[in-house]
Amino acid sequence: MKKFITIAGNIGAGKSSLVRLLSQRLDWEPFFEPVANNPYLSDFYADMRTWSFHSQVYFLSNRLKVYQELLDCPNSVILDRSLYEDAEIFARNLYLQGLMSQRDYETYETIYQTLLHFLPTPDLVVYLRASVDTLLERIHRRNRDYEKNISADYLQQLNDTYETWIQNFTLCPVLTVPSDNLDFVNHARHMDLILEKIQEKIAGKEEVVFLPEECSQY
């Protein structure tokens, strides 16, 4: 039976890397977030108040294209960031911080709520939880020009919004991965552990957690 999981997490949490590695291990089809193609992104990070609505609508339109490809794919799929995060994390945070007007936010929210009725629900959300220090270090390491102005305060606001969202998310099962302690890119054992937990969760196991002793470096 075709399965659909999505990888959630803040900027720099390791979503794309996990999608790539999981797709190789499971032989599932990966769908990556087309961030670099957003023509508003550099302007947005330089002036969020002016460009927030434009940038979020662009992300939303591209997310719909990805979902269409996902639906057409006959294989099981892994999605890099979900529609939920676009709306309930990024757009909402911009509104709460006064960086998106109420009129723009209400327009965006109406579109989002309408789309929810038509789009598939994942079998599992894998949430990569990471501290701001970890996020900043990874953002610095990948050295993307349009991310150089991202502040620690902005990342913390997003982290706070993520935590509120994930605690109240009930549409499908959630597996929370302690990303600070698991270097799944450089440690194969950590990748094995995450894959094992994902398979347990997909199989229907109610309680799946990462124990501290499992997350030690190898």
C-alpha positions in Angstrom: 0.0 0.0 0.0 1.3 3.5 -0.9 2.5 5.5 2.1 3.0 9.2 2.5 5.2 10.8 5.2 6.3 14.4 5.6 9.4 15.7 7.3 8.7 18.9 9.4 11.1 21.2 11.1 12.5 24.7 11.3 15.0 26.2 8.9 18.3 24.3 9.1 16.8 21.3 11.1 17.9 18.8 8.5 14.7 18.1 6.6 16.1 17.8 3.1 19.0 15.6 4.3 16.6 13.3 6.0 14.3 13.1 3.0 17.3 12.2 0.8 18.6 9.5 3.1 15.2 8.0 3.9 14.3 7.9 0.2 17.5 6.0 -0.5 16.9 3.5 2.4 13.2 2.9 1.7 13.3 3.3 -2.1 10.5 5.8 -1.8 10.0 8.9 -4.0 11.4 12.1 -2.5 9.7 15.5 -2.9 11.9 18.4 -2.0 10.9 21.9 -1.0 11.8 24.3 -4.0 13.1 27.1 -1.7 15.8 28.4 -4.0 13.3 29.1 -6.8 11.3 31.6 -4.8 11.9 34.9 -6.5 10.7 36.8 -3.3 13.0 35.1 -0.8 15.9 37.5 -0.8 13.6 40.5 -0.7 11.6 38.8 2.1 14.6 38.2 4.4 15.7 41.8 3.7 12.2 43.3 4.4 9.8 40.8 5.8 7.0 43.3 6.4 6.8 44.3 2.7 7.3 40.9 1.2 5.7 38.4 3.6 2.4 37.9 1.8 4.0 37.6 -1.6 6.5 35.1 -0.4 4.0 32.9 1.4 1.6 32.9 -1.5 4.4 31.8 -3.8 5.3 29.0 -1.4 1.6 27.9 -1.2 1.3 27.8 -5.0 4.4 25.7 -5.4 3.4 23.4 -2.6 0.2 22.7 -4.6 2.3 21.7 -7.6 4.3 19.3 -5.4 1.1 17.8 -3.9 -0.2 17.2 -7.5 3.0 15.4 -8.4 2.8 13.4 -5.1 -0.8 12.3 -5.9 0.2 11.2 -9.4 3.2 9.2 -8.1 2.5 5.4 -7.9 5.1 4.8 -5.2 5.3 5.7 -1.5 6.5 9.2 -1.0 8.5 11.4 1.4 7.7 15.2 1.5 10.1 17.9 2.6 7.9 20.2 4.7 4.2 20.2 4.6 1.4 22.6 3.6 0.6 22.7 7.4 3.9 24.4 8.2 3.5 27.0 5.5 0.3 28.2 7.0 0.4 27.3 10.7 4.1 28.1 11.3 5.5 30.6 8.8 2.4 32.6 7.8 1.0 32.6 11.4 4.3 33.7 12.9 4.6 36.6 10.4 1.1 37.7 11.4 1.7 37.4 15.1 4.9 39.4 14.8 3.2 42.2 12.9 5.0 41.4 9.7 1.8 40.4 7.8 -1.3 42.6 7.9 -4.6 41.1 9.2 -6.2 41.5 5.8 -3.4 39.6 4.0 -3.3 36.9 6.7 -7.1 36.4 6.6 -6.9 36.1 2.8 -4.1 33.5 3.1 -5.9 31.6 5.8 -9.0 31.3 3.7 -7.1 29.8 0.8 -5.3 27.4 3.2 -8.5 26.2 4.9 -10.1 25.6 1.6 -7.1 23.5 0.3 -7.2 21.3 3.4 -10.4 19.7 2.2 -8.8 18.6 -1.1 -5.3 17.5 -0.2 -4.2 14.1 1.2 -3.3 13.7 4.9 0.1 12.1 5.6 0.4 8.7 7.3 3.1 10.2 9.5 4.7 13.5 10.3 8.4 13.3 11.4 9.2 16.5 13.4 12.9 17.4 13.6 13.2 19.3 16.9 16.4 21.4 17.0 17.7 24.3 19.2 18.4 27.7 17.8 22.2 27.1 18.2 22.0 23.9 16.1 19.9 25.7 13.5 22.3 28.6 13.2 25.3 26.3 13.0 23.7 24.3 10.1 22.5 27.5 8.3 26.0 28.9 8.5 27.5 25.6 7.3 25.4 25.5 4.1 26.1 29.2 3.4 23.1 30.2 1.3 23.1 33.9 0.5 19.4 34.5 1.1 19.7 33.0 4.6 22.5 35.2 5.9 20.1 37.7 7.5 18.1 35.2 9.5 18.3 36.1 13.1 18.4 34.0 16.3 15.2 35.7 17.5 13.4 34.8 14.3 14.4 31.2 14.6 13.3 31.1 18.2 9.9 32.6 17.3 9.5 29.8 14.7 10.6 27.2 17.2 8.0 28.4 19.7 5.3 28.3 17.0 6.4 24.8 15.9 6.2 23.5 19.5 2.7 24.9 19.9 1.6 23.5 16.5 3.1 20.0 17.1 1.5 19.7 20.5 -1.9 20.3 19.1 -1.6 18.5 15.7 -4.0 15.6 15.5 -4.5 14.9 11.8 -2.1 12.0 11.8 0.6 10.3 14.0 3.7 12.4 14.8 7.3 11.2 15.5 9.5 13.8 17.2 13.2 13.4 16.5 15.8 15.0 18.9 17.8 16.5 16.1 20.4 18.2 18.4 21.6 14.7 19.5 21.2 12.7 16.3 23.7 13.4 13.5 22.0 11.2 11.0 24.1 12.6 8.1 27.5 11.5 9.5 26.5 8.6 11.7 24.8 5.6 10.0 23.7 4.2 13.4 21.7 7.4 14.0 20.1 7.0 10.6 19.3 3.4 11.4 17.7 4.4 14.7 15.4 7.0 13.0 14.4 4.6 10.3 13.5 2.0 12.9 11.4 4.4 14.9 9.6 5.6 11.7 8.8 2.0 10.7 7.4 1.3 14.2 5.2 4.4 14.0 3.9 3.6 10.5 3.1 0.0 11.7 0.8 1.5 14.3 2.9 1.4 17.5 1.3 4.1 19.8 4.3 5.1 21.9 7.6 5.6 20.0 10.3 7.7 21.7 14.1 8.2 21.5 15.8 7.2 24.7 18.9 9.2 25.8 21.2 6.2 25.6 20.1 5.6 22.0 21.1 9.1 20.9 24.7 8.9 22.0 27.4 9.5 19.4 29.0 6.6 17.7 
